[in-house]
Structures are given as C-alpha cells and as structure tokens.
Amino acid sequence: KHGTTSKPLKPVRLDSEEQAKIAKAGLEMKLITSEMDAETEKWQESGSALEENNDIVKRAKNMSSMAFSMYQFTRGEGALKTTQDLFTQAEYFAEEANRLYKVVRQFSYQ
C-alpha cells in the first residue's frame, strides 16, 4: 500500500539539547497561539470590521490551530494520533494557506 512501511520505525532518542530546543519552540508556539487567539477575539468582537478582515482573521486562526495540533503530535499529545493524521492535517494547512493568500491578495487590490 502507498504510504506504509513494512518495518516498524524505531523511536529516536533526542539528546537534552535537542529536547530543550523542541520544548522552547513549543512554548513559543503556545505563546504565539495565545496572542493570536486574543487578537482574533478583538477582530471578531469589532462590529465595524470588514468582511475581508474577518476572513483573514478566521483563516489565520485556523492555521494557528492546525500548526499547534501538528506540534502537539510531535510530543505525542493532541488529537492527531497517526502519521497519516499528521500528513492530512498538513494538507489542510497548505489548503488554508492558499485560501489566506487569495483573500489577502484580493484585499490588497482594493
């Protein structure tokens, strides 16, 4: 079958320096996700925000959430359980990035 391996992969042990780098990146991602959530709430609460702005915020928030889910997968946490789940999430992330690009491009031409 496509996408499967005949031999199970062995987990790799990371040294403490690599673990620290990953932990730092995870904390930074949590902070950025929290900031993103706070900023998007401001835009969503604003009744005067343009439709395009709301679409940009919505798509950016979706991407932030997906990126955090993929990070959680690397730690063995979160909703993504298999490598296939991770790749599927990455596909959705790329599709959302394309949609965000189109909305931003359309907004910039106004």
ChimeraX commands (.cxc) that place a marker at each C-alpha (Angstrom):
marker #1 position 0.00,0.00,0.00 radius 0.5
marker #1 position 1.07,3.53,-0.65 radius 0.5
marker #1 position 2.28,5.38,2.44 radius 0.5
marker #1 position 3.03,2.33,4.56 radius 0.5
marker #1 position 6.28,0.71,5.53 radius 0.5
marker #1 position 6.88,-2.97,6.03 radius 0.5
marker #1 position 9.17,-2.46,9.02 radius 0.5
marker #1 position 8.10,-0.56,12.11 radius 0.5
marker #1 position 10.16,2.56,12.73 radius 0.5
marker #1 position 12.16,2.75,15.92 radius 0.5
marker #1 position 11.77,5.89,18.02 radius 0.5
marker #1 position 14.84,8.09,18.10 radius 0.5
marker #1 position 16.19,9.31,21.42 radius 0.5
marker #1 position 16.89,13.01,21.42 radius 0.5
marker #1 position 19.73,14.40,23.48 radius 0.5
marker #1 position 18.96,17.02,26.12 radius 0.5
marker #1 position 19.97,19.90,23.83 radius 0.5
marker #1 position 17.54,18.78,21.12 radius 0.5
marker #1 position 14.81,18.25,23.72 radius 0.5
marker #1 position 15.40,21.76,25.06 radius 0.5
marker #1 position 15.16,23.25,21.55 radius 0.5
marker #1 position 11.87,21.46,20.92 radius 0.5
marker #1 position 10.50,22.47,24.32 radius 0.5
marker #1 position 11.45,26.10,23.66 radius 0.5
marker #1 position 9.79,26.01,20.23 radius 0.5
marker #1 position 6.67,24.52,21.81 radius 0.5
marker #1 position 6.49,27.24,24.45 radius 0.5
marker #1 position 6.95,29.90,21.77 radius 0.5
marker #1 position 4.17,28.31,19.74 radius 0.5
marker #1 position 1.85,28.27,22.77 radius 0.5
marker #1 position 2.59,31.95,23.39 radius 0.5
marker #1 position 2.01,32.89,19.76 radius 0.5
marker #1 position -1.21,30.85,19.68 radius 0.5
marker #1 position -2.46,32.65,22.80 radius 0.5
marker #1 position -1.58,36.02,21.30 radius 0.5
marker #1 position -3.29,35.03,18.06 radius 0.5
marker #1 position -6.44,33.97,19.91 radius 0.5
marker #1 position -6.53,37.26,21.84 radius 0.5
marker #1 position -6.04,39.30,18.66 radius 0.5
marker #1 position -8.69,37.39,16.71 radius 0.5
marker #1 position -11.20,37.88,19.52 radius 0.5
marker #1 position -10.71,41.65,19.18 radius 0.5
marker #1 position -11.44,41.46,15.45 radius 0.5
marker #1 position -14.43,39.17,15.91 radius 0.5
marker #1 position -15.92,41.44,18.58 radius 0.5
marker #1 position -15.47,44.52,16.40 radius 0.5
marker #1 position -18.74,45.19,14.64 radius 0.5
marker #1 position -17.11,47.62,12.22 radius 0.5
marker #1 position -14.52,45.18,10.85 radius 0.5
marker #1 position -14.73,44.48,7.12 radius 0.5
marker #1 position -15.80,41.08,5.85 radius 0.5
marker #1 position -12.35,40.55,4.28 radius 0.5
marker #1 position -10.61,41.30,7.57 radius 0.5
marker #1 position -12.78,38.78,9.35 radius 0.5
marker #1 position -11.98,36.19,6.68 radius 0.5
marker #1 position -8.26,36.89,7.05 radius 0.5
marker #1 position -8.51,36.56,10.83 radius 0.5
marker #1 position -10.57,33.37,10.58 radius 0.5
marker #1 position -8.11,31.72,8.20 radius 0.5
marker #1 position -5.08,32.81,10.21 radius 0.5
marker #1 position -6.68,31.46,13.38 radius 0.5
marker #1 position -7.41,28.14,11.66 radius 0.5
marker #1 position -3.79,27.91,10.53 radius 0.5
marker #1 position -2.55,28.71,14.03 radius 0.5
marker #1 position -4.72,25.98,15.48 radius 0.5
marker #1 position -3.56,23.45,12.88 radius 0.5
marker #1 position 0.10,24.33,13.44 radius 0.5
marker #1 position -0.33,23.81,17.17 radius 0.5
marker #1 position -2.03,20.43,16.58 radius 0.5
marker #1 position 0.91,19.35,14.44 radius 0.5
marker #1 position 3.34,20.48,17.15 radius 0.5
marker #1 position 1.37,18.51,19.76 radius 0.5
marker #1 position 1.66,15.42,17.55 radius 0.5
marker #1 position 5.46,15.68,17.78 radius 0.5
marker #1 position 5.10,15.43,21.56 radius 0.5
marker #1 position 2.68,12.50,21.42 radius 0.5
marker #1 position -0.20,14.72,22.53 radius 0.5
marker #1 position -3.33,16.15,20.97 radius 0.5
marker #1 position -5.94,14.88,18.57 radius 0.5
marker #1 position -3.58,13.71,15.81 radius 0.5
marker #1 position -2.68,10.09,16.53 radius 0.5
marker #1 position -1.04,8.69,13.40 radius 0.5
marker #1 position 1.45,9.90,10.82 radius 0.5
marker #1 position -1.39,9.80,8.31 radius 0.5
marker #1 position -3.35,12.18,10.57 radius 0.5
marker #1 position -0.32,14.49,10.57 radius 0.5
marker #1 position 0.00,14.45,6.77 radius 0.5
marker #1 position -3.73,15.03,6.35 radius 0.5
marker #1 position -3.51,17.99,8.73 radius 0.5
marker #1 position -0.53,19.32,6.77 radius 0.5
marker #1 position -2.59,19.12,3.55 radius 0.5
marker #1 position -5.43,21.09,5.17 radius 0.5
marker #1 position -2.87,23.58,6.46 radius 0.5
marker #1 position -1.50,24.12,2.94 radius 0.5
marker #1 position -5.01,24.50,1.52 radius 0.5
marker #1 position -5.87,27.06,4.19 radius 0.5
marker #1 position -2.63,28.92,3.44 radius 0.5
marker #1 position -3.64,29.12,-0.23 radius 0.5
marker #1 position -7.06,30.46,0.74 radius 0.5
marker #1 position -5.48,33.01,3.07 radius 0.5
marker #1 position -3.13,34.11,0.30 radius 0.5
marker #1 position -6.06,34.63,-2.09 radius 0.5
marker #1 position -8.03,36.65,0.47 radius 0.5
marker #1 position -5.02,38.81,1.36 radius 0.5
marker #1 position -4.23,39.37,-2.32 radius 0.5
marker #1 position -7.84,40.31,-3.01 radius 0.5
marker #1 position -7.87,42.64,-0.01 radius 0.5
marker #1 position -4.63,44.33,-1.07 radius 0.5
marker #1 position -6.06,45.17,-4.52 radius 0.5
marker #1 position -8.92,47.18,-3.00 radius 0.5
marker link #1:1,2 radius 0.2
marker link #1:2,3 radius 0.2
marker link #1:3,4 radius 0.2
marker link #1:4,5 radius 0.2
marker link #1:5,6 radius 0.2
marker link #1:6,7 radius 0.2
marker link #1:7,8 radius 0.2
marker link #1:8,9 radius 0.2
marker link #1:9,10 radius 0.2
marker link #1:10,11 radius 0.2
marker link #1:11,12 radius 0.2
marker link #1:12,13 radius 0.2
marker link #1:13,14 radius 0.2
marker link #1:14,15 radius 0.2
marker link #1:15,16 radius 0.2
marker link #1:16,17 radius 0.2
marker link #1:17,18 radius 0.2
marker link #1:18,19 radius 0.2
marker link #1:19,20 radius 0.2
marker link #1:20,21 radius 0.2
marker link #1:21,22 radius 0.2
marker link #1:22,23 radius 0.2
marker link #1:23,24 radius 0.2
marker link #1:24,25 radius 0.2
marker link #1:25,26 radius 0.2
marker link #1:26,27 radius 0.2
marker link #1:27,28 radius 0.2
marker link #1:28,29 radius 0.2
marker link #1:29,30 radius 0.2
marker link #1:30,31 radius 0.2
marker link #1:31,32 radius 0.2
marker link #1:32,33 radius 0.2
marker link #1:33,34 radius 0.2
marker link #1:34,35 radius 0.2
marker link #1:35,36 radius 0.2
marker link #1:36,37 radius 0.2
marker link #1:37,38 radius 0.2
marker link #1:38,39 radius 0.2
marker link #1:39,40 radius 0.2
marker link #1:40,41 radius 0.2
marker link #1:41,42 radius 0.2
marker link #1:42,43 radius 0.2
marker link #1:43,44 radius 0.2
marker link #1:44,45 radius 0.2
marker link #1:45,46 radius 0.2
marker link #1:46,47 radius 0.2
marker link #1:47,48 radius 0.2
marker link #1:48,49 radius 0.2
marker link #1:49,50 radius 0.2
marker link #1:50,51 radius 0.2
marker link #1:51,52 radius 0.2
marker link #1:52,53 radius 0.2
marker link #1:53,54 radius 0.2
marker link #1:54,55 radius 0.2
marker link #1:55,56 radius 0.2
marker link #1:56,57 radius 0.2
marker link #1:57,58 radius 0.2
marker link #1:58,59 radius 0.2
marker link #1:59,60 radius 0.2
marker link #1:60,61 radius 0.2
marker link #1:61,62 radius 0.2
marker link #1:62,63 radius 0.2
marker link #1:63,64 radius 0.2
marker link #1:64,65 radius 0.2
marker link #1:65,66 radius 0.2
marker link #1:66,67 radius 0.2
marker link #1:67,68 radius 0.2
marker link #1:68,69 radius 0.2
marker link #1:69,70 radius 0.2
marker link #1:70,71 radius 0.2
marker link #1:71,72 radius 0.2
marker link #1:72,73 radius 0.2
marker link #1:73,74 radius 0.2
marker link #1:74,75 radius 0.2
marker link #1:75,76 radius 0.2
marker link #1:76,77 radius 0.2
marker link #1:77,78 radius 0.2
marker link #1:78,79 radius 0.2
marker link #1:79,80 radius 0.2
marker link #1:80,81 radius 0.2
marker link #1:81,82 radius 0.2
marker link #1:82,83 radius 0.2
marker link #1:83,84 radius 0.2
marker link #1:84,85 radius 0.2
marker link #1:85,86 radius 0.2
marker link #1:86,87 radius 0.2
marker link #1:87,88 radius 0.2
marker link #1:88,89 radius 0.2
marker link #1:89,90 radius 0.2
marker link #1:90,91 radius 0.2
marker link #1:91,92 radius 0.2
marker link #1:92,93 radius 0.2
marker link #1:93,94 radius 0.2
marker link #1:94,95 radius 0.2
marker link #1:95,96 radius 0.2
marker link #1:96,97 radius 0.2
marker link #1:97,98 radius 0.2
marker link #1:98,99 radius 0.2
marker link #1:99,100 radius 0.2
marker link #1:100,101 radius 0.2
marker link #1:101,102 radius 0.2
marker link #1:102,103 radius 0.2
marker link #1:103,104 radius 0.2
marker link #1:104,105 radius 0.2
marker link #1:105,106 radius 0.2
marker link #1:106,107 radius 0.2
marker link #1:107,108 radius 0.2
marker link #1:108,109 radius 0.2
marker link #1:109,110 radius 0.2
view
